[in-house]
Amino acid sequence: MSRLNYHHLYYFWRVAKQGNLTQAANNLHVSQSALSLQIKQLEEVMNVRLFTRKGRKLVLTEVGIQAFSYAEEIFKKGEELESLLTLGIQSEQPVIRIGMLSTMSRNFIESFIEPILRKPNIKYILHARGQTNLLNALADHQLDLALTNIEVRGTSKQIWQCRLLARQPIAIIGPPGLDLKPEFSDQYQYQRWVLPVNDSPIRSAFDGFCAQYQFKPNVVAEADDMAMLRLLARDAGALAVMPGVVVKDELKSGELLEYMVLPNIFENFFAVSVNRHLPNPIVTELLNTKVLNG
């Protein structure tokens, strides 16, 4: 029988994750001495040294780093199992929990989940969050999939599975009847503009485009949310810079008009997931039905 005591390993994992014995003890509602004893017993049984002290800090040894990597995997799998058992993705009514970046186009989200919208036996739950909260929820198995327009790269602690779903061209869109051509000209300088905020990738790309033409737009409104940009484009009577998918209904009805597609400027949409021993089959179905655009 294995000598490894998983109760001791759990305490080691929590301390290593927290990086502070006092805080870990408070979070676990045990005394520091009891927590230290649990870790010492683990070290004695396994005949290894997991931590060294540098001043008041506990620092993982080389063996401790390896042990933490295994413990991280073990207890993440435990959280995944708990999520599976409590939320029951294999129940009579399968459930998929999708997180979406709060500033993304709702039209794109609807297009993505369209394959399951009319399936009566599937329940889907949508959560709008900021990027950091989105990824934290995904790592904690509160979500099956996250949709974002920001590419996610892996780290030593978390390997993300980031898949490009679509590339949407960015266009200049506005009310019909304006005397504007599909090539950029001096006529655009007389228009009012509605733009994404300064720190957005679309705004940065548009600013670069303007610099190329030595053009300074008359900006009357800015927004960091595509739903708000959609409303402003529809109601402000100004030109807006966004992917056409954001206002696809207005373009179809003629309420808005696409005047120009900006060259070599796109918004990318990504699906982010984590590796799971028991993947949600609905996630696989959705990802397999998507074809890249652009």
ChimeraX attribute file (.defattr): number of C-alpha atoms within 10 A of each C-alpha:
attribute: neighborCount
match mode: 1-to-1
recipient: residues
	/A:1	3
	/A:2	4
	/A:3	8
	/A:4	11
	/A:5	13
	/A:6	13
	/A:7	12
	/A:8	17
	/A:9	21
	/A:10	18
	/A:11	19
	/A:12	27
	/A:13	23
	/A:14	20
	/A:15	23
	/A:16	23
	/A:17	12
	/A:18	14
	/A:19	15
	/A:20	15
	/A:21	21
	/A:22	16
	/A:23	14
	/A:24	22
	/A:25	20
	/A:26	11
	/A:27	12
	/A:28	14
	/A:29	10
	/A:30	12
	/A:31	14
	/A:32	16
	/A:33	11
	/A:34	11
	/A:35	20
	/A:36	16
	/A:37	13
	/A:38	18
	/A:39	22
	/A:40	19
	/A:41	14
	/A:42	23
	/A:43	18
	/A:44	10
	/A:45	12
	/A:46	13
	/A:47	10
	/A:48	13
	/A:49	16
	/A:50	23
	/A:51	20
	/A:52	12
	/A:53	10
	/A:54	8
	/A:55	7
	/A:56	8
	/A:57	12
	/A:58	16
	/A:59	17
	/A:60	18
	/A:61	15
	/A:62	12
	/A:63	13
	/A:64	20
	/A:65	15
	/A:66	13
	/A:67	17
	/A:68	22
	/A:69	14
	/A:70	13
	/A:71	19
	/A:72	18
	/A:73	11
	/A:74	16
	/A:75	15
	/A:76	16
	/A:77	16
	/A:78	12
	/A:79	16
	/A:80	20
	/A:81	16
	/A:82	13
	/A:83	16
	/A:84	17
	/A:85	12
	/A:86	9
	/A:87	14
	/A:88	14
	/A:89	22
	/A:90	12
	/A:91	10
	/A:92	9
	/A:93	12
	/A:94	16
	/A:95	20
	/A:96	21
	/A:97	20
	/A:98	22
	/A:99	27
	/A:100	22
	/A:101	23
	/A:102	19
	/A:103	18
	/A:104	19
	/A:105	24
	/A:106	17
	/A:107	16
	/A:108	18
	/A:109	17
	/A:110	11
	/A:111	12
	/A:112	18
	/A:113	15
	/A:114	12
	/A:115	13
	/A:116	16
	/A:117	13
	/A:118	9
	/A:119	9
	/A:120	8
	/A:121	10
	/A:122	15
	/A:123	14
	/A:124	13
	/A:125	10
	/A:126	14
	/A:127	13
	/A:128	16
	/A:129	17
	/A:130	13
	/A:131	19
	/A:132	10
	/A:133	13
	/A:134	24
	/A:135	24
	/A:136	12
	/A:137	16
	/A:138	21
	/A:139	20
	/A:140	14
	/A:141	22
	/A:142	18
	/A:143	22
	/A:144	23
	/A:145	23
	/A:146	25
	/A:147	25
	/A:148	27
	/A:149	21
	/A:150	16
	/A:151	13
	/A:152	17
	/A:153	11
	/A:154	10
	/A:155	8
	/A:156	6
	/A:157	8
	/A:158	11
	/A:159	14
	/A:160	17
	/A:161	15
	/A:162	19
	/A:163	15
	/A:164	17
	/A:165	19
	/A:166	20
	/A:167	17
	/A:168	20
	/A:169	19
	/A:170	22
	/A:171	22
	/A:172	19
	/A:173	25
	/A:174	28
	/A:175	21
	/A:176	15
	/A:177	8
	/A:178	13
	/A:179	8
	/A:180	15
	/A:181	11
	/A:182	11
	/A:183	10
	/A:184	15
	/A:185	11
	/A:186	9
	/A:187	11
	/A:188	19
	/A:189	13
	/A:190	9
	/A:191	15
	/A:192	17
	/A:193	24
	/A:194	26
	/A:195	24
	/A:196	22
	/A:197	15
	/A:198	14
	/A:199	9
	/A:200	13
	/A:201	17
	/A:202	20
	/A:203	18
	/A:204	14
	/A:205	16
	/A:206	21
	/A:207	16
	/A:208	13
	/A:209	16
	/A:210	14
	/A:211	11
	/A:212	9
	/A:213	11
	/A:214	10
	/A:215	15
	/A:216	11
	/A:217	16
	/A:218	14
	/A:219	14
	/A:220	12
	/A:221	17
	/A:222	17
	/A:223	17
	/A:224	17
	/A:225	15
	/A:226	20
	/A:227	18
	/A:228	15
	/A:229	24
	/A:230	21
	/A:231	11
	/A:232	21
	/A:233	25
	/A:234	19
	/A:235	13
	/A:236	17
	/A:237	16
	/A:238	20
	/A:239	27
	/A:240	26
	/A:241	24
	/A:242	29
	/A:243	24
	/A:244	21
	/A:245	17
	/A:246	19
	/A:247	25
	/A:248	15
	/A:249	13
	/A:250	17
	/A:251	18
	/A:252	10
	/A:253	9
	/A:254	12
	/A:255	14
	/A:256	22
	/A:257	21
	/A:258	20
	/A:259	20
	/A:260	17
	/A:261	20
	/A:262	19
	/A:263	10
	/A:264	9
	/A:265	18
	/A:266	20
	/A:267	17
	/A:268	19
	/A:269	23
	/A:270	20
	/A:271	23
	/A:272	23
	/A:273	22
	/A:274	20
	/A:275	11
	/A:276	12
	/A:277	9
	/A:278	11
	/A:279	15
	/A:280	18
	/A:281	13
	/A:282	18
	/A:283	16
	/A:284	10
	/A:285	12
	/A:286	14
	/A:287	14
	/A:288	9
	/A:289	9
	/A:290	15
	/A:291	9
	/A:292	11
	/A:293	12
	/A:294	9
